[in-house]
Amino acid sequence: MRSRTRLSAWCALAAASLASMTLSTEARVRSGWAPLPLGCAPPPPSPSPVHIAETTEWIGRGSSSVPEGRASAPAPAAPPAGAPSAWELAGQLASFQPVTGRARSQHFTGEMEAEVRVNAAAAPYPQLGPDRVLPSGAAVVEFHYRAGASEPDTLLAMVKRPAGYDPDGGNWEYLVLTPQGTSTHRGALPLCKRCHADAPHDHLFGGPR
């Protein structure tokens, strides 16, 4: 009889715990919480740049504030987590040349349009191949727009760093930027590296992705 009483009490406790977990899950769903798919994030509900950090929070998952594989090669230090900073090439963005037409991007769950612009060091892009590896200093920036919008919502950039920066990642630094050129995430970001490892040449795909 005593063991049955203990068993009933244990079952009641387990049921209460399960109910609590279910309620917690339902509450998170009602509040809009849901795990994001690997390597993508939905665009913010409004074009305001204020929401950019929220929509790109996934990009830094699995990374520290210091990029992976950083060696002694000169490169800008990554800002502390949650501390946006001005990108050193932000003042040059106006001089970057468009090298692709505007098309649907595979970033941000495919809900945005994008075009790619490059600096002078990346002039060979997007004509890529085994003999056309971009040099140190090359910068490739994908401008992301809402459908029909004339101003970008967010920018994704890649900058080729000197040899030794991140050898297994092609020495590329990845950045998430506001339209004003403020970086919210930067470094050898693991999710970016994982995707660009499948690129055909020099970790580059050659157009909006």
C-alpha positions in Angstrom: 0.0 0.0 0.0 2.8 2.3 0.9 4.6 1.6 -2.4 1.4 2.3 -4.3 1.1 5.6 -2.5 4.7 6.5 -3.5 4.0 5.5 -7.1 0.9 7.6 -7.3 2.8 10.6 -5.9 5.6 10.1 -8.4 3.1 9.8 -11.3 1.4 13.0 -10.1 4.7 14.8 -10.0 5.6 13.5 -13.5 2.3 14.6 -14.9 2.7 18.1 -13.4 6.2 18.4 -14.8 4.9 17.3 -18.3 2.1 19.8 -18.2 4.5 22.5 -17.2 6.8 21.7 -20.1 3.8 21.6 -22.6 2.6 25.0 -21.3 6.0 26.5 -21.6 6.3 25.3 -25.2 2.8 26.6 -26.1 3.6 29.9 -24.5 6.8 30.2 -26.6 4.8 29.4 -29.8 2.2 32.0 -28.9 4.9 34.6 -28.3 6.4 33.9 -31.8 9.4 32.0 -30.5 10.6 29.2 -32.8 14.0 27.7 -33.6 15.3 29.1 -36.9 16.4 26.8 -39.7 20.1 26.3 -40.0 21.8 29.1 -41.9 18.8 31.3 -42.6 16.6 33.9 -40.8 13.4 35.6 -41.8 13.6 39.3 -42.7 12.3 41.7 -40.1 8.6 42.7 -40.0 9.4 46.2 -41.1 12.3 47.7 -43.2 13.7 49.6 -40.2 17.4 48.8 -39.7 16.7 48.6 -35.9 15.5 45.0 -36.5 18.6 43.8 -38.4 20.5 42.5 -35.4 17.4 40.5 -34.4 17.0 38.9 -37.9 20.7 38.0 -38.1 21.2 36.7 -34.6 21.6 33.2 -36.0 24.7 34.2 -37.9 27.0 34.3 -34.9 25.7 31.1 -33.3 28.6 28.7 -32.6 31.2 31.5 -32.9 33.0 33.5 -30.3 33.7 37.3 -30.5 37.1 36.4 -32.0 37.0 34.8 -35.4 38.1 31.2 -35.8 41.6 30.5 -37.0 42.8 34.1 -36.6 46.6 34.0 -37.0 49.2 36.8 -36.9 48.2 38.1 -40.3 46.9 41.7 -40.0 43.1 42.0 -40.0 40.7 44.2 -38.0 39.8 42.9 -34.6 36.3 41.6 -34.2 34.0 43.7 -32.0 32.8 42.1 -28.8 29.6 40.2 -29.1 26.6 42.6 -29.2 28.8 45.6 -29.9 28.2 46.9 -33.4 31.1 48.9 -34.9 31.7 50.9 -38.1 33.2 48.8 -40.9 36.5 50.2 -42.1 35.4 50.0 -45.7 32.0 51.6 -45.1 33.2 54.9 -46.6 34.0 53.1 -49.8 30.7 51.4 -50.4 29.5 54.1 -52.7 32.4 53.3 -55.1 31.7 49.6 -55.2 30.6 48.5 -58.7 27.5 46.3 -59.3 28.6 43.0 -61.0 25.3 41.1 -61.0 21.7 42.0 -61.7 19.2 42.2 -59.0 17.7 38.7 -58.3 16.1 36.6 -55.7 18.6 35.7 -52.9 18.8 32.4 -51.1 19.7 34.2 -47.9 17.0 35.1 -45.4 14.8 32.2 -46.5 14.6 33.4 -50.1 12.3 36.3 -49.3 14.6 39.1 -50.4 16.2 40.3 -53.6 19.9 41.1 -53.9 22.7 42.4 -56.1 26.4 42.0 -55.7 28.9 44.9 -55.7 32.6 44.7 -55.4 35.6 46.9 -54.8 38.5 47.3 -57.3 40.5 44.4 -55.8 37.6 42.1 -56.6 37.2 43.2 -60.2 37.5 39.6 -61.6 34.3 38.6 -59.8 32.0 36.9 -60.9 34.3 35.4 -63.6 35.7 32.8 -61.4 37.8 29.7 -62.0 40.9 27.8 -60.8 43.2 30.6 -62.1 41.1 33.5 -60.8 41.4 33.5 -57.0 40.7 36.9 -55.6 43.6 38.7 -53.9 43.9 39.9 -50.3 41.8 43.1 -49.9 39.1 42.0 -52.3 35.6 42.8 -50.9 32.4 41.3 -52.2 29.1 42.8 -50.8 25.6 41.5 -51.4 23.0 44.2 -50.9 19.6 42.8 -49.8 16.3 44.5 -50.6 12.7 43.8 -50.0 10.8 43.1 -53.2 10.4 46.4 -55.1 12.4 48.5 -52.5 15.0 51.0 -53.7 17.0 51.0 -50.4 18.7 47.9 -49.0 17.7 46.4 -45.6 21.0 44.7 -44.8 24.3 43.8 -46.4 26.3 40.6 -46.3 30.0 41.0 -47.1 33.1 38.9 -47.6 36.7 40.3 -47.4 39.7 38.3 -48.5 42.4 38.6 -45.7 46.1 37.9 -45.9 47.3 34.3 -45.9 47.1 32.8 -42.5 43.9 34.6 -41.4 41.7 31.4 -41.8 43.4 28.9 -44.2 40.7 26.3 -44.2 38.1 29.0 -45.0 40.1 30.5 -47.9 41.2 33.4 -45.7 37.8 35.1 -46.0 36.2 37.3 -43.3 32.4 37.4 -43.3 30.4 40.4 -42.2 26.8 41.3 -41.5 26.3 45.0 -42.0 23.6 47.6 -41.7 22.9 49.8 -44.8 25.1 52.4 -43.2 28.1 50.0 -43.0 27.9 49.2 -39.3 29.0 45.6 -38.7 26.8 43.5 -36.3 28.7 40.3 -36.8 32.1 39.6 -38.4 34.9 37.0 -38.5 35.3 33.5 -39.8 31.6 32.9 -39.0 31.0 29.1 -38.9 27.6 29.1 -40.7 28.9 31.3 -43.5 32.1 29.2 -43.8 30.0 26.0 -43.9 27.9 27.2 -46.8 30.7 28.8 -48.8 32.8 25.6 -48.5 30.5 24.2 -51.2 31.2 27.1 -53.6 32.9 26.0 -56.9 35.9 28.5 -56.7 37.6 30.4 -54.0 34.6 30.0 -51.6 32.5 32.1 -54.0 29.3 31.2 -55.8 29.3 34.0 -58.4 25.9 35.7 -57.8 23.1 36.3 -55.3 22.7 33.3 -53.0 
